[in-house]
Amino acid sequence: MADCLVIAVDGPSGSGKSSAARGAARALGLRYLDTGAMYRALTWWMLGRGLEVSDPVVVAGHAGEPVIEVGTDPDQPWVSVDGTDVSGPIRERPVTNAVSAVASVPEVRRHLIAQQREIIARACAETGGIVAEGRDIGTVVAPQARVKVFLTAAESAPGPRRL
């Protein structure tokens, strides 16, 4: 991966990570990965099956069951679970309220980080680079990233920006 350009974009919720990462990927002709969407997809799947997402043992026991796929085109990112496009539903309030509990389970993190590393490696082989965004992307998922950005925003920025 020495010749691969991996750009890691991290930062708090509402800081504009997704917009900045997609824009950078588009401008540089690179692939794009929203790692948070993968955690949201797994959470959506678990909620849909009535699993108790606040129970780490339950979450860990089911972490590897669904097939989660993500599109890496910065102009048309998508997320699917077991072949169903869930790009919209994973952004709804029930998932938003539960995703932290799911994402905090070590087995979930191990499973999805392995997938994220595979996606990064595939993008490097196919297009020479990727802009990956999400929590811990530059420290845990892709510590070899040549560019690491920690994006922040003023407390007053997320509300108007989202509108």
KAWO-V491758 format. One record per residue. N is the residue number from 1. RES is the residue in three letters. PHI is phi in radians with two decimals (none if undefined). PSI is psi in whole degrees, -180 to 180 (* if undefined). D_CENTER is the distance of its C-alpha to the mean C-alpha in Angstrom with 1 decimal. Layout:
BEGIN
((N	RES	PHI	PSI	D_CENTER) (N	RES	PHI	PSI	D_CENTER))
END
This chain:
BEGIN
((1	MET	none	10	20.5) (2	ALA	-1.07	-33	23.1) (3	ASP	-1.58	2	23.3) (4	CYS	-1.60	137	19.6) (5	LEU	-1.66	107	18.1) (6	VAL	-1.92	123	14.7) (7	ILE	-1.96	120	13.7) (8	ALA	-1.78	125	11.4) (9	VAL	-2.06	117	10.7) (10	ASP	-2.14	167	10.6) (11	GLY	2.66	170	12.4) (12	PRO	-1.24	164	13.1) (13	SER	-1.01	137	12.1) (14	GLY	1.47	5	14.2) (15	SER	-1.49	-10	14.7) (16	GLY	1.70	18	13.6) (17	LYS	-0.95	-49	10.7) (18	SER	-1.11	-47	9.4) (19	SER	-1.09	-45	13.1) (20	ALA	-1.14	-43	14.0) (21	ALA	-1.16	-45	11.4) (22	ARG	-1.09	-42	12.3) (23	GLY	-1.11	-42	15.8) (24	ALA	-1.14	-44	16.0) (25	ALA	-1.06	-45	14.7) (26	ARG	-1.05	-49	17.2) (27	ALA	-1.13	-32	20.0) (28	LEU	-1.69	-3	19.7) (29	GLY	1.22	34	19.3) (30	LEU	-1.90	169	16.2) (31	ARG	-1.37	171	13.2) (32	TYR	-2.41	136	9.8) (33	LEU	-2.31	124	6.3) (34	ASP	-1.79	97	3.4) (35	THR	-1.17	-32	1.3) (36	GLY	-1.08	-32	2.8) (37	ALA	-1.10	-31	4.2) (38	MET	-1.21	-41	5.0) (39	TYR	-1.15	-39	6.6) (40	ARG	-1.12	-40	8.0) (41	ALA	-1.10	-44	9.4) (42	LEU	-1.11	-41	11.0) (43	THR	-1.10	-45	12.4) (44	TRP	-0.99	-46	13.7) (45	TRP	-1.05	-47	15.4) (46	MET	-1.14	-43	16.9) (47	LEU	-1.08	-40	18.2) (48	GLY	-1.14	-21	19.7) (49	ARG	-1.74	4	21.6) (50	GLY	1.26	20	22.9) (51	LEU	-1.32	148	21.6) (52	GLU	-1.41	96	22.0) (53	VAL	-1.26	-11	18.6) (54	SER	-1.51	-3	20.4) (55	ASP	-1.78	106	22.0) (56	PRO	-1.02	-31	20.1) (57	VAL	-1.18	-44	22.5) (58	VAL	-1.10	-48	21.8) (59	VAL	-1.05	-47	18.0) (60	ALA	-1.06	-39	18.5) (61	GLY	-1.17	-20	21.0) (62	HIS	-2.00	0	18.8) (63	ALA	-0.98	-36	15.4) (64	GLY	-1.67	5	16.2) (65	GLU	-1.29	-52	17.9) (66	PRO	-1.34	153	15.8) (67	VAL	-1.64	112	14.8) (68	ILE	-1.86	126	11.2) (69	GLU	-2.23	148	10.9) (70	VAL	-2.31	144	8.9) (71	GLY	-1.50	142	11.1) (72	THR	-1.94	17	10.9) (73	ASP	-1.44	118	13.7) (74	PRO	-1.10	-21	13.0) (75	ASP	-1.47	-22	15.8) (76	GLN	-2.52	64	14.7) (77	PRO	-1.20	145	11.0) (78	TRP	-2.54	164	11.1) (79	VAL	-2.42	134	9.8) (80	SER	-2.29	151	12.6) (81	VAL	-2.19	120	13.8) (82	ASP	0.90	38	17.1) (83	GLY	1.51	-1	17.8) (84	THR	-1.77	127	17.4) (85	ASP	-1.22	121	15.4) (86	VAL	-2.10	22	13.5) (87	SER	-0.96	-39	11.9) (88	GLY	-1.43	-53	14.4) (89	PRO	-1.01	-29	14.9) (90	ILE	-1.26	-10	11.5) (91	ARG	-1.71	2	12.2) (92	GLU	-1.43	160	15.6) (93	ARG	-0.91	-45	17.2) (94	PRO	-1.00	-40	17.5) (95	VAL	-1.23	-45	13.8) (96	THR	-0.99	-41	13.3) (97	ASN	-1.23	-24	16.3) (98	ALA	-1.89	-15	15.3) (99	VAL	-1.09	-34	11.6) (100	SER	-1.09	-40	12.7) (101	ALA	-1.11	-42	15.4) (102	VAL	-1.21	-46	13.3) (103	ALA	-1.16	-21	10.7) (104	SER	-1.43	-8	13.9) (105	VAL	-1.40	122	15.5) (106	PRO	-0.94	-38	15.9) (107	GLU	-1.14	-37	16.1) (108	VAL	-1.12	-48	12.7) (109	ARG	-1.05	-48	11.3) (110	ARG	-1.01	-46	13.6) (111	HIS	-1.12	-50	12.8) (112	LEU	-1.29	-34	9.0) (113	ILE	-1.09	-40	9.5) (114	ALA	-1.06	-44	12.4) (115	GLN	-1.11	-43	10.6) (116	GLN	-1.09	-40	8.1) (117	ARG	-1.13	-37	11.5) (118	GLU	-1.12	-42	13.2) (119	ILE	-1.11	-43	11.1) (120	ILE	-1.10	-46	11.8) (121	ALA	-1.09	-41	15.3) (122	ARG	-1.13	-42	15.9) (123	ALA	-1.11	-39	14.9) (124	CYS	-1.11	-42	17.3) (125	ALA	-1.20	-37	20.0) (126	GLU	-1.52	-39	19.8) (127	THR	-2.24	-3	19.4) (128	GLY	1.51	1	19.7) (129	GLY	3.04	171	16.4) (130	ILE	-2.74	148	12.9) (131	VAL	-1.86	116	11.1) (132	ALA	-1.97	133	7.8) (133	GLU	-2.22	146	6.4) (134	GLY	2.65	174	5.4) (135	ARG	-1.18	139	8.1) (136	ASP	1.07	19	10.3) (137	ILE	-1.13	-42	9.0) (138	GLY	-1.49	-13	12.6) (139	THR	-1.85	-35	14.4) (140	VAL	-1.96	-52	13.0) (141	VAL	-1.27	-50	10.5) (142	ALA	-2.31	66	12.5) (143	PRO	-1.12	-17	15.6) (144	GLN	-1.45	1	17.5) (145	ALA	-0.94	133	15.8) (146	ARG	-1.30	-26	18.8) (147	VAL	-2.23	129	17.5) (148	LYS	-2.20	126	15.7) (149	VAL	-2.12	130	15.4) (150	PHE	-1.95	108	15.2) (151	LEU	-1.66	132	15.4) (152	THR	-2.21	168	17.4) (153	ALA	-2.51	151	19.4) (154	ALA	-1.05	149	22.7) (155	GLU	-0.95	-29	22.7) (156	SER	-1.47	-8	24.4) (157	ALA	-1.37	-43	21.8) (158	PRO	-1.01	-43	18.9) (159	GLY	-1.02	-60	21.4) (160	PRO	-1.08	-36	23.2) (161	ARG	-1.10	-42	20.3) (162	ARG	-1.20	-32	18.6) (163	LEU	-1.18	*	22.1))
END
